[in-house]
Amino acid sequence: MARILIVDGHAYAYRAFYAIRSLSSPSGRPTNAIYGFIKMLGKMRATVNPSHLIVVWDGGLSAERRTALPGYKAQRPEMPADLGTQLDEIGRYLTAANIAAFCGDGIEADDYIAFITQAAVRAGWEVVIASADKDFMQLVAPGVGLLNPNDKSETIWGAEQVRAKTGVLPEQIVDWLSLLGDSVDNIPGVPGVGPKTATDLLQQFGSVAGLYAQLSEVKSARIRQALQTAEADVRRNQALVRLQTEVGGEFPAETLAVKPADAGQLAELFREWGFRSMQAELEAAQSRQQELI
């Protein structure tokens, strides 16, 4: 069975940038994010052994979400300059390594990842999404798992792990996040409703629709009043949190297949960046291939 690894590009670039604090090329340019990204990607590929692979980058904020909530993600700080200069270099690496990548103007990476996931499932593929973003828990289903870099066990998360983390099923994640809100995305939740309360409510009522249909049965008067006051926000949050799968157009199945890298281009990049260990590994792999010919 085909298996695709979908990588949340910006998430791993940021992770690499902060994991390795000081590294530069012979010319003095920062290379910490490049180096860390390549190492992380290699480790993921060894864990998942995908037949297909794509790295997805954010192309801007969804106009629909910004219209629904003008403050959506507005509080996020600007990307560090030393990281921004390395993204194009990571792109050069992906090109040399023959790894598919996508960045669409005005398309959030989360939505395109949801599109690729849905299309791959329809094609009968297994899907592994590499990201720590909790929004992706809503996509977990038979044949769709998460590789969470915060989980050192390298377990590919299924419904069991999602439920252990949140107390709810993957199909309840949109409603769970709609009640909680998301400070990272500047989405306000219901005042006084934290993760445990949101879980308890969904375990009792099943969904946001069921909760508001039986609001009088919420035992706490304080929580009941907060839910009633915030109903419009919760309904809006459902649309904000739910990932959109209609952003992608045609499913680029053939372009996603894992292909041999361009060893010559990679060698040039590794020399330019001063990645001597990677260059040595590449040369050793080439020598082994020559011996087999």
Salt bridges, closest charged atoms under 4 A:
GLU89 OE1 - ARG92 NH1 2.72
GLU108 OE2 - ARG65 NH1 3.33
GLU108 OE1 - LYS73 NZ 2.89
ASP111 OD2 - ARG65 NH1 2.69
GLU126 OE1 - ARG3 NE 2.91
GLU154 OE2 - LYS43 NZ 3.22
ASP182 OD2 - LYS134 NZ 3.48
ASP185 OD1 - ARG76 NH2 2.51
ASP200 OD2 - LYS196 NZ 2.98
GLU231 OE2 - ARG235 NH2 3.15
ASP233 OD1 - ARG236 NH1 3.30
GLU272 OE2 - ARG29 NH2 2.78
GLU272 OE2 - ARG92 NH1 3.05
